[in-house]
Structure formats: structure tokens, C-alpha cells
Amino acid sequence: MKTLTAAHMERCIGCHSCSFACARQVHKLLSWNTAGIRISSSGGLSTGFVAKVCLACDPAPCAAACPTEAMSPRKKGGGVIYKKDLCIRCGKCAEACPVDAIYLDLKGRPFVCIHCGRCVKFCPHECLEMRESESTKRAKKEDAL
């Protein structure tokens, strides 16, 4: 299973194309407040940008904190599957995220990266990429032994 990584953020110009692509293509909304990836300044105008994105934890603390199983762990590679029809908007998933990568909109709806990779092609400077997750690499090594 592949996961999204912000591998080359030194190239980022802060255009938010990735956030808009996620919001529009994945969530069918047009606001960077409804994206699974967030870009922000790393501390000033000349210091560059950082991407806040799900690290694909395995096991995922957000899934463990969810009382309705709206967030459930992916079978392989870490991260979660989000089922919005089960979500009660309690915010426990966002509280449990160790890297603050789950965003709650004004109505309390969570937005998290699902590692689909749709944002990658919209980055004009190739800052993002899909990589094989560490847990998947470990599983492949174990299978080879």
C-alpha cells in the first residue's frame, strides 16, 4: 500500500494546488478547509512551507478513538478509511491524531488524507509523492523470508 509523503517541501511555493485538488476531487467541495492535506508557512515569509498530512499510523490512533468506527484502519499500510455516514462529528479522531493532521470544519466534519494520491499531479513543483509504506515494506520482507 502506498502513502502520500511530502518528500520535497523545499520546492513548495505555497500555492495550495494540492489542497484544492483534494477538496475538489476527493470531497467534492472547493475550500482548502475541506482537504486532507494542509500547507502552511514554516515560520515566516522566507522560510518555506510545510505540509500537514496523515502519517498513515499503524495502528491508527484516530481509528481507535472513533466511537462509531467511522474511521477504521486500512487493512495494509497504515492510515484509515473514513465512512462519513457513520460519523457523529464528536472530534475524538482529531484529538487523537499525533500530528494534528485531521481537520474539523465549522460543522465538525473531519477531513483526513486517505492516501489516494490525487493531489500529487496538481503540485507544480513535484513536492509530493506516493511511496510504499514502511509497514508494507516490512510485510514484504517477512514474506520473502
C-alpha positions as CSV (number, residue, x, y, z in Angstrom):
1,M,0.0,0.0,0.0
2,K,1.3,3.4,-0.9
3,T,1.1,6.5,1.3
4,L,1.4,10.2,0.5
5,T,4.6,11.9,1.5
6,A,5.7,15.5,1.3
7,A,9.2,14.5,0.2
8,H,10.4,17.7,-1.4
9,M,8.8,20.6,0.5
10,E,11.9,22.7,-0.1
11,R,10.4,23.2,-3.6
12,C,7.0,24.3,-2.3
13,I,5.8,27.8,-3.2
14,G,2.6,27.7,-1.0
15,C,0.2,27.7,-3.9
16,H,-2.3,25.2,-2.2
17,S,-2.9,23.4,-5.5
18,C,-2.7,20.1,-3.7
19,S,-5.2,21.2,-1.1
20,F,-7.7,22.5,-3.7
21,A,-7.3,19.3,-5.7
22,C,-8.0,17.1,-2.7
23,A,-11.0,19.2,-1.7
24,R,-12.5,19.2,-5.2
25,Q,-11.7,15.7,-6.4
26,V,-12.0,13.7,-3.1
27,H,-14.5,15.6,-1.1
28,K,-16.4,17.4,-3.9
29,L,-16.0,20.8,-2.2
30,L,-13.9,23.8,-3.0
31,S,-12.1,25.1,0.0
32,W,-8.8,24.2,1.5
33,N,-10.6,23.9,4.8
34,T,-12.1,20.7,3.4
35,A,-8.9,19.0,2.3
36,G,-6.9,16.1,3.7
37,I,-3.6,18.0,3.1
38,R,-2.7,21.4,4.5
39,I,0.1,23.7,3.5
40,S,1.3,26.4,5.9
41,S,4.3,28.6,6.4
42,S,7.1,27.1,8.3
43,G,7.6,30.3,10.3
44,G,7.8,33.3,8.0
45,L,7.7,34.6,4.5
46,S,11.2,33.5,3.6
47,T,11.4,30.2,5.5
48,G,9.4,27.9,3.2
49,F,6.3,25.8,3.7
50,V,5.3,22.6,5.5
51,A,2.7,20.1,4.6
52,K,0.5,18.6,7.3
53,V,-0.6,15.2,6.1
54,C,-1.6,11.9,7.7
55,L,1.4,9.8,8.5
56,A,-0.5,6.6,8.0
57,C,0.0,5.4,11.5
58,D,-0.2,1.6,12.0
59,P,-2.2,1.2,14.3
60,A,-4.1,4.4,13.7
61,P,-4.9,6.3,17.0
62,C,-7.7,8.2,15.3
63,A,-9.5,4.9,14.4
64,A,-9.0,3.6,17.9
65,A,-10.6,6.8,19.3
66,C,-13.6,6.8,17.0
67,P,-16.7,5.6,18.9
68,T,-18.7,4.7,15.8
69,E,-16.0,3.2,13.6
70,A,-16.4,6.0,11.0
71,M,-12.6,5.9,10.9
72,S,-11.3,2.3,10.5
73,P,-7.8,1.2,9.9
74,R,-6.8,0.3,6.3
75,K,-6.0,-3.4,6.0
76,K,-2.4,-2.8,4.9
77,G,0.0,0.1,5.0
78,G,-1.4,2.2,7.9
79,G,-3.9,5.1,7.7
80,V,-7.6,5.0,7.8
81,I,-10.8,4.6,5.7
82,Y,-13.3,7.2,6.5
83,K,-17.1,6.5,6.3
84,K,-18.8,9.8,6.6
85,D,-22.3,8.3,7.1
86,L,-21.1,6.7,10.4
87,C,-19.5,9.9,11.7
88,I,-21.2,11.7,14.6
89,R,-18.8,14.7,14.5
90,C,-17.5,14.2,18.0
91,G,-13.9,15.3,17.1
92,K,-12.3,12.5,19.0
93,C,-10.4,11.4,15.9
94,A,-8.8,14.9,15.6
95,E,-7.9,14.9,19.3
96,A,-6.2,11.5,19.0
97,C,-4.1,12.4,15.9
98,P,-0.4,12.7,17.0
99,V,0.5,15.1,14.2
100,D,-2.7,17.2,14.0
101,A,-3.5,16.0,10.5
102,I,-7.2,15.7,10.9
103,Y,-9.1,18.9,10.3
104,L,-12.6,19.6,11.5
105,D,-14.6,22.1,9.5
106,L,-17.1,24.5,11.1
107,K,-19.7,21.8,11.3
108,G,-17.3,19.4,13.0
109,R,-16.8,17.2,9.9
110,P,-13.3,15.6,9.9
111,F,-11.1,15.7,6.8
112,V,-8.1,13.4,6.6
113,C,-5.8,12.3,3.9
114,I,-6.8,8.9,2.6
115,H,-3.6,8.4,0.6
116,C,-5.3,8.3,-2.8
117,G,-2.6,10.4,-4.4
118,R,-4.9,12.5,-6.5
119,C,-3.2,15.7,-5.2
120,V,0.3,14.7,-6.4
121,K,-0.2,15.5,-10.1
122,F,-1.5,19.0,-9.2
123,C,1.7,20.1,-7.4
124,P,3.5,22.2,-10.0
125,H,6.9,21.6,-8.3
126,E,6.6,17.9,-7.6
127,C,6.8,18.3,-3.8
128,L,4.5,15.3,-3.1
129,E,4.9,11.7,-4.0
130,M,3.3,8.3,-3.3
131,R,5.7,5.9,-1.5
132,E,5.4,2.3,-0.4
133,S,4.6,2.5,3.4
134,E,7.1,1.2,5.9
135,S,4.7,-1.4,7.2
136,T,4.1,-2.7,3.7
137,K,7.9,-2.9,3.1
138,R,8.3,-4.9,6.4
139,A,5.5,-7.3,5.4
140,K,7.1,-7.9,2.0
141,K,10.5,-8.6,3.7
142,E,8.8,-11.0,6.1
143,D,7.0,-12.8,3.2
144,A,10.3,-13.1,1.3
145,L,11.9,-14.9,4.3
